Amino acid sequence: MALLLRGMAWFGLYSFLVLLPLAFALWVDPIATPRGFWTEAATGAGFVAFTLCALEFSLVGRFRAAAEPFGIDALMLWHRWMGIAAAAFLALHAGFLAIRSGATVQWLDPFQRDVGRATGAAALWLAVAVVGNSLLRRRLRWRYETWQLLHGIGALGIVLGAAVHALAQGSYSRVPAVRFLVAGYAGLFLLLFARYRVWRPLRIWGHPWRVVENREVGDDTFLLSLEPPPGRGWHGFEPGQFAWLITGRTPFSLEQHPITIASSAEPSSDGRADFAIKNLGDWSGQVVPALRPGDPLWVDGPHGSFTLDREPGQGFVLIAGGIGISPMCSMLLTLRDREDRRPVLLFYAAADAGALVFRDELDALAAEMDLHVVYVLEQAEPGDDAESGRVTEDVLRRHLPRPYRRFQFYVCGPPSMMDAMERILPELGVPRGSIHTERFDMV
């Protein structure tokens, strides 16, 4: 209930900040002569677009207090949709002005002499470019780091261009209080940008972690064991959480990726943390396999709300696909180390037996605790001792224990599997509040 109330409070604050400049402009109403519908509609769309853009870094700035009620993955998804919405409002702003004046080119030409119109047009085209290359990055085969750099530069240009446009061209911004609000939102964006790109790297620069071991554990997946700097290890984290791993010469590097912690959350004597990283190309396929013992890298974390520590239950059902087994390993190891006797049922889906990671470790855990593992293989062989195909409603029905409706369910894997589980589990009578998922789609 406390997290729900906090979530409502944060969402209310966000909505208030999005609408504040528009509401304030309507309240002061400095326009003495009534203007046409298209002019007022264009102004309203412009205010909303500007505030959405200015607040984008608040969604991905890794603010723990704001992320806890929703999960960082949910905030990233919201960031994506708000970026699309901002671009749409910018397009409406320019379109309404073009309809009013009958001259489209003057509102779309970023190279004209009129500073107000030029900066507005530049912000619009930058927004189209930023949203477009985000949606098409994989098709364009851009490196994630290249996209991230251009994304940040584009966002900076959009907000500053929109602010100059509003101050130079806007009729409502003739009121000093409205001008102050516009400038304040631009300043807030710069502060959030600086916190994300400057302050956070500076804070951890002098405290790199060190690679202790880097070994392949199957299916082109590497288990990276890291040792914290002296006196700077985690005092604790929650099983299922993740951290950003930053490689390169400094923590200002663009090689920053969210990776789930695969080790037990119970404190260890050396403070090590393990991360399982599957080769998906670029960084994970080139940089990670080349890391050697003693190599430095920086860790920003822990983060995340996909954890079994926050929800009471008589037992747990874990459903993992592919590298989604990593948070499940952390949960299982933690339950073992805590001597937690509650029953756990793990469904682990993979293409074939060779794609299973941590199988020996899981079988050993099944002998130490109340754990039953169901392997589900798309290409099962006769001797695999596994379900064939995918995790379906029939597979679940065959293995779920009778009191499963009182269990907590955790799902992590390919989007198609999580979509299916979010549909199937409620049909089986599992309360939606007992179903927890984690998705990461950076673009």
C-alpha positions in Angstrom: 0.0 0.0 0.0 2.9 2.4 0.8 4.5 1.8 -2.6 1.1 2.3 -4.3 0.6 5.7 -2.5 4.1 6.7 -3.4 3.5 5.8 -7.0 0.3 7.8 -7.1 2.2 10.8 -5.5 5.0 10.6 -8.1 2.6 10.3 -11.0 0.6 13.2 -9.7 3.7 15.3 -9.4 4.8 14.4 -12.9 1.4 15.2 -14.4 1.3 18.5 -12.4 4.7 19.5 -13.8 3.7 18.6 -17.4 0.6 20.7 -17.3 1.8 23.6 -15.1 3.1 26.0 -17.8 0.0 25.5 -19.9 -2.3 26.0 -17.0 -0.4 29.1 -15.8 -0.4 30.6 -19.3 -4.2 30.1 -19.5 -4.6 31.7 -16.1 -2.6 34.9 -16.8 -4.1 35.1 -20.3 -2.2 38.1 -21.7 -4.0 38.1 -25.1 -6.4 41.0 -25.1 -7.9 40.3 -28.5 -9.4 36.8 -29.0 -7.4 34.6 -31.5 -8.6 31.8 -33.7 -8.9 28.2 -32.6 -5.9 27.0 -34.5 -3.6 29.6 -32.9 -4.7 28.6 -29.4 -4.5 24.9 -30.2 -1.0 25.3 -31.6 0.1 27.2 -28.4 -1.4 24.6 -26.1 0.3 21.7 -28.1 3.6 23.6 -28.0 3.5 24.0 -24.2 2.8 20.3 -23.6 5.5 19.2 -26.1 8.1 21.4 -24.4 7.3 20.2 -20.8 7.3 16.6 -21.9 10.7 17.0 -23.5 12.1 19.0 -20.5 11.0 16.2 -18.1 12.3 13.2 -20.1 15.6 12.9 -18.1 13.6 12.7 -14.8 12.3 9.3 -16.1 15.7 7.8 -16.8 17.8 9.6 -14.3 18.0 6.5 -12.0 16.2 8.2 -9.1 15.6 5.3 -6.7 12.8 7.0 -4.7 10.8 7.6 -7.9 11.7 4.2 -9.5 10.8 2.0 -6.6 7.0 2.1 -7.0 7.1 1.4 -10.8 10.4 -0.3 -11.6 13.1 1.3 -13.8 12.0 -0.9 -16.8 8.5 0.7 -16.6 10.0 4.2 -16.4 12.1 3.5 -19.4 9.0 2.4 -21.3 7.2 5.5 -20.2 10.1 7.6 -21.3 9.9 6.1 -24.7 6.1 6.7 -25.0 6.4 10.3 -23.7 9.2 10.9 -26.3 6.8 9.8 -29.0 4.0 11.9 -27.5 6.3 15.0 -27.3 7.2 14.6 -31.0 3.5 14.3 -31.9 2.6 17.4 -30.0 5.4 19.3 -31.7 4.1 18.2 -35.0 0.6 19.3 -34.0 2.0 22.7 -32.9 3.7 23.2 -36.3 0.7 21.8 -38.2 -1.9 24.0 -36.5 0.3 27.1 -37.1 0.6 26.1 -40.8 -3.2 25.7 -41.1 -3.8 29.1 -39.5 -1.3 31.0 -41.6 -1.5 28.9 -44.8 2.3 29.0 -45.1 3.8 25.7 -44.2 7.4 26.4 -45.1 8.0 29.2 -42.6 7.2 26.8 -39.7 9.3 23.9 -41.0 12.5 25.7 -42.3 15.2 25.6 -39.6 17.6 27.8 -41.8 15.4 30.9 -42.0 16.6 34.2 -40.5 13.7 34.5 -38.0 15.4 33.0 -34.8 12.1 32.1 -33.1 10.7 30.2 -36.1 14.1 28.7 -37.0 14.7 27.2 -33.5 11.2 25.9 -33.4 11.6 24.1 -36.8 15.0 22.8 -35.7 13.4 21.3 -32.5 10.7 19.6 -34.5 13.1 18.0 -37.0 15.4 16.9 -34.2 12.4 15.3 -32.4 11.5 13.4 -35.6 15.1 12.3 -36.0 15.5 11.2 -32.3 12.2 9.2 -32.3 12.8 7.8 -35.7 16.3 6.5 -35.0 15.2 5.1 -31.7 12.4 3.1 -33.3 14.6 1.9 -36.2 18.0 1.5 -34.5 18.0 -2.3 -34.8 17.0 -2.2 -38.5 19.7 0.5 -39.1 22.2 -1.7 -37.2 23.6 1.2 -35.2 25.7 0.4 -32.2 23.9 1.1 -29.0 26.7 3.5 -27.8 26.4 5.5 -31.1 22.6 5.7 -30.7 23.0 6.7 -27.1 25.4 9.6 -27.9 23.2 10.9 -30.7 20.1 10.5 -28.5 21.6 12.7 -25.8 22.8 15.4 -28.2 19.4 15.4 -29.9 17.5 15.7 -26.7 19.7 18.6 -25.6 19.0 20.4 -29.0 15.3 19.8 -28.8 14.8 21.3 -25.3 17.1 24.3 -25.9 15.7 25.0 -29.4 12.1 24.7 -28.0 12.9 27.1 -25.1 14.5 29.7 -27.4 11.5 29.4 -29.8 9.0 29.8 -26.9 10.8 32.9 -25.5 11.4 34.5 -28.9 8.2 33.7 -30.7 5.6 32.9 -28.0 2.9 35.5 -27.3 2.2 34.1 -23.8 5.8 34.3 -22.9 5.6 38.0 -23.0 4.4 37.7 -19.4 7.5 37.6 -17.1 6.2 34.8 -15.0 5.6 32.6 -18.1 9.1 33.4 -19.3 10.5 32.5 -16.0 8.7 29.1 -16.1 10.0 28.3 -19.6 13.5 29.2 -18.6 13.1 27.3 -15.4 12.1 24.1 -17.2 15.0 24.4 -19.6 17.3 24.9 -16.5 15.7 21.8 -14.9 16.4 19.8 -18.0 20.1 20.9 -17.9 20.4 20.0 -14.2 18.9 16.6 -14.8 21.2 16.1 -17.8 24.3 17.2 -15.8 23.3 14.9 -12.9 23.0 12.0 -15.3 26.0 12.6 -17.5 28.4 14.4 -15.2 27.7 14.0 -11.5 27.0 10.3 -11.4 30.2 9.4 -13.3 32.3 11.8 -11.1 30.8 10.2 -8.0 32.1 6.7 -8.9 35.2 7.6 -10.9 37.6 6.9 -8.1 36.0 3.7 -7.0 36.2 1.1 -9.8 35.3 -2.5 -9.2 37.8 -5.2 -10.4 37.2 -8.4 -12.5 38.0 -11.4 -10.4 36.8 -14.1 -12.9 35.3 -14.2 -16.3 34.2 -17.6 -17.5 31.8 -19.0 -20.1 28.9 -20.9 -18.5 27.2 -22.1 -21.7 25.1 -20.8 -24.6 27.6 -18.1 -25.3 27.0 -16.6 -21.9 29.8 -15.3 -19.6 29.7 -15.1 -15.8 31.5 -12.0 -14.7 32.6 -12.0 -11.0 33.4 -8.5 -9.7 35.2 -7.4 -6.5 34.2 -4.0 -5.0 36.8 -1.3 -4.1 38.0 -1.5 -0.5 35.3 -0.2 1.8 32.9 0.6 -1.0 31.0 -2.7 -1.4 27.3 -2.9 -1.2 25.8 -3.2 2.3 23.1 -5.3 0.7 20.8 -5.6 -2.3 17.6 -7.3 -3.0 17.5 -10.6 -4.9 16.5 -9.9 -8.5 17.9 -6.4 -8.7 20.4 -5.2 -11.4 23.2 -2.7 -11.9 24.7 -0.7 -14.7 28.1 -2.0 -15.7 30.3 0.6 -17.2 33.4 -0.4 -19.2 36.0 1.9 -20.8 38.7 4.2 -19.6 36.4 6.3 -17.4 32.8 6.1 -16.1 32.0 8.7 -18.7 32.1 5.9 -21.2 29.0 5.3 -23.3 29.5 1.6 -22.7 26.8 1.4 -19.9 24.4 -1.6 -19.8 21.9 -2.8 -17.2 22.8 -6.3 -16.1 21.0 -8.4 -13.5 22.9 -9.6 -10.5 23.1 -13.4 -10.5 24.6 -13.9 -7.0 23.0 -14.3 -3.6 21.8 -11.1 -1.9 23.1 -12.3 1.5 26.4 -10.6 2.4 29.5 -12.5 1.6 33.0 -12.1 3.1 34.6 -10.7 -0.1 31.5 -8.6 -1.3 31.7 -10.1 -4.8 28.8 -9.8 -7.2 28.2 -12.0 -10.2 26.6 -11.0 -13.5 25.6 -13.4 -16.3 25.9 -11.7 -19.7 24.8 -13.4 -22.9 26.4 -12.5 -26.2 23.8 -10.4 -28.0 26.3 -8.5 -30.2 28.3 -5.3 -29.8 29.3 -4.8 -26.2 28.1 -8.2 -24.8 29.8 -10.1 -27.7 33.0 -8.1 -28.0 33.9 -6.2 -24.8 32.7 -8.6 -22.2 34.5 -11.8 -23.4 37.7 -9.7 -23.6 37.6 -8.7 -19.9 40.4 -10.3 -17.8 41.0 -10.6 -14.0 42.2 -7.2 -12.6 40.5 -5.2 -15.3 38.6 -2.2 -13.8 35.0 -1.3 -14.5 32.4 0.8 -12.7 29.2 -0.4 -11.2 26.1 1.9 -10.7 23.6 0.1 -8.5 21.8 -1.7 -7.2 18.6 -0.8 -8.8 15.2 -2.4 -9.5 12.0 -3.5 -7.9 11.8 -7.0 -9.5 12.5 -8.7 -6.2 10.8 -11.3 -3.9 11.6 -9.3 -0.8 8.7 -6.9 -1.2 5.7 -9.3 -1.5 4.5 -11.8 1.0 3.7 -15.3 -0.3 3.4 -18.9 0.8 5.8 -19.8 -2.0 7.2 -18.7 -5.3 6.8 -19.7 -9.0 9.7 -18.5 -11.1 9.3 -18.5 -14.9 12.5 -17.8 -16.9 13.4 -17.8 -20.5 17.0 -17.5 -21.8 19.1 -15.1 -19.9 16.1 -14.3 -17.8 17.4 -17.0 -15.5 19.8 -14.5 -13.9 17.4 -12.9 -11.5 16.0 -16.3 -10.7 19.4 -17.5 -9.7 19.9 -14.6 -7.3 16.5 -15.3 -5.8 17.2 -19.0 -5.3 20.6 -18.6 -3.9 19.3 -16.0 -1.5 16.5 -18.3 -0.3 19.0 -21.0 0.2 21.4 -18.8 2.2 18.6 -17.6 4.4 17.4 -21.1 5.0 14.0 -20.1 3.7 11.8 -23.3 3.6 9.0 -22.0 1.4 8.5 -24.0 -1.7 9.7 -22.8 -5.1 8.8 -24.0 -8.5 11.0 -22.9 -11.4 10.0 -23.2 -15.1 13.1 -22.7 -17.2 12.6 -22.4 -21.0 15.3 -22.6 -23.6 15.7 -23.6 -27.3 17.4 -26.9 -26.4 19.4 -28.5 -23.6 22.6 -26.9 -24.8 21.1 -23.5 -24.3 20.4 -24.0 -20.5 22.7 -21.9 -18.3 23.4 -22.8 -14.7 21.8 -26.3 -15.1 24.3 -28.0 -12.7 23.9 -25.2 -10.1 20.1 -25.5 -10.4 20.1 -29.2 -9.9 22.4 -28.8 -6.9 20.0 -26.2 -5.4 17.1 -28.6 -5.9 18.8 -31.0 -3.6 19.4 -28.4 -0.9 16.1 -26.7 -0.7 12.4 -27.1 -1.5 12.9 -26.4 -5.2 11.4 -28.2 -8.2 12.8 -27.3 -11.6 10.8 -27.9 -14.8 12.9 -27.5 -18.0 10.9 -26.6 -21.1 12.8 -27.1 -24.3 11.6 -26.1 -27.8 13.8 -28.9 -29.3 13.6 -31.5 -26.6 15.4 -34.8 -27.1 14.1 -38.2 -25.8 16.5 -38.3 -22.9 16.3 -34.6 -21.9 13.8 -35.1 -19.0 12.0 -31.9 -20.0 8.7 -30.6 -21.3 8.7 -30.1 -25.0 7.7 -26.9 -26.7 7.0 -23.7 -24.7 5.6 -22.7 -21.3 1.9 -23.0 -22.1 -1.2 -23.2 -20.0 -1.2 -27.0 -20.2 2.5 -27.1 -19.0 1.6 -24.8 -16.1 -1.4 -26.9 -15.1 0.6 -30.1 -15.0 3.1 -28.8 -12.5 1.6 -26.0 -10.4 1.0 -27.1 -6.8 -2.6 -26.8 -5.5 -2.1 -23.6 -3.4 -0.4 -21.8 -6.3 -2.9 -18.9 -6.1 -1.3 -17.9 -2.8 2.2 -17.9 -4.4 4.1 -15.0 -5.9 4.9 -15.3 -9.6 8.1 -13.8 -11.2 8.5 -13.8 -15.0 11.6 -12.8 -16.9 12.5 -13.7 -20.4 11.7 -12.8 -24.1 8.9 -10.3 -24.5 6.7 -12.9 -26.3 6.9 -15.3 -23.2 6.1 -12.5 -20.8 3.2 -11.4 -22.9 1.9 -14.9 -22.9 2.3 -15.3 -19.1 0.6 -12.0 -18.4 -2.4 -13.4 -20.3 -2.3 -17.0 -19.1 -1.7 -16.6 -15.4 -4.8 -14.5 -14.7 -6.8 -17.1 -16.6 -5.5 -19.7 -14.2 -6.8 -17.6 -11.3 -3.5 -16.0 -10.3 -4.2 -12.5 -8.9 -2.7 -9.8 -11.1 -1.0 -8.3 -8.1 0.9 -11.5 -7.6 2.4 -11.4 -11.1 5.7 -9.6 -11.4 7.7 -9.0 -14.7 10.8 -7.1 -15.7 11.4 -5.9 -19.2 14.3 -4.0 -20.6 14.0 -2.3 -24.0 16.4 0.6 -24.0 15.0 2.1 -27.2 
